[in-house]
Amino acid sequence: MSDTTAAAPASTPAVPEKKAEDYIGLVKRCKVSFEKTYGKLLLQEFAHIDVDGAPVLDAFPSTGVVSVLAGMQLVKTMQLPLVGVFSSEDIPMCCTLHNEVASSPARIYGNKTIVVFVCEFQLEETVVPEMVEAIYEFAARHKAAMIYTIEGMPVSDKVLLPSGEEVALTSPEEEGGEEGVKTYIDDSRLAELHMKGEEGKEAKEGKEGEKEEEGEPGKHKKKKHHKKKKSDEDEADEKDP
């Protein structure tokens, strides 16, 4: 009979103590390395900026928010760091949250591959010339190879749903305004119409399926009658001498 020795229980690893910022959510502020004013517009670039030679993409909103969505998709997909911000009394006083970091609504993301200028709000006419000057000066100072811009295309005020129903993109309170081309479309309205169109399409397909099911018994009955008629003819042929 052999002696067996029980294995000693594994020691539980010590859990490292969390620091204060892990509990209260402190966010380190980026160190500003460059500042320049263009009229009322202030540009601040951060110390970790490294974008020399990268092309510049203007993703400010114009017709709708297509440009903003495309710009932020590039930022997310390419994991571009925040390298600068704009501030002005003509830009709404609010902040945006991206990757758990609060920032100005007008921002600059980029690396050696691409630089993206983005803002969730439509720029006031008073700040547009100053912003254009800032972008051109930024591109020249960082030796950008090219400046690109994203523009949304104006669309008709009417849209045809998959169900065949034609509806207006404007909300009821906006109806009665200028007819023709609409320069801005609320995305929530588009989502609402898309859901409505899908529901109508499903209902239409359901009705067609019911009609097909109703027609099937008649087909079977017709086939059965045809088979009976054929069997009668065969019996008659057998009786003939």
Number of C-alpha atoms within 10 A of each C-alpha: 3 4 5 6 6 6 6 6 6 6 6 6 6 6 6 6 7 8 8 9 10 10 8 8 9 10 11 8 10 13 11 15 12 12 13 12 14 15 13 13 19 17 21 19 20 17 13 15 18 16 20 19 19 20 21 26 22 21 23 25 22 18 18 19 22 17 23 23 16 14 24 21 12 17 20 13 8 13 13 19 16 22 22 25 22 23 18 16 10 14 19 15 10 9 12 14 10 11 6 9 13 13 17 19 20 22 22 25 24 26 21 14 14 19 29 24 22 24 24 18 15 15 17 11 9 12 17 14 13 16 19 13 13 19 17 13 12 14 21 14 11 15 14 19 12 12 14 10 13 17 16 15 13 13 15 13 15 14 15 12 17 16 16 12 11 12 12 14 22 18 10 8 7 9 11 8 8 8 9 10 11 17 14 17 17 12 13 9 13 14 11 11 18 14 12 15 19 14 14 17 15 13 13 14 12 11 11 12 12 10 10 10 11 11 11 11 11 11 11 11 11 12 12 12 11 11 12 12 11 12 11 10 11 11 10 10 10 8 7 6 4
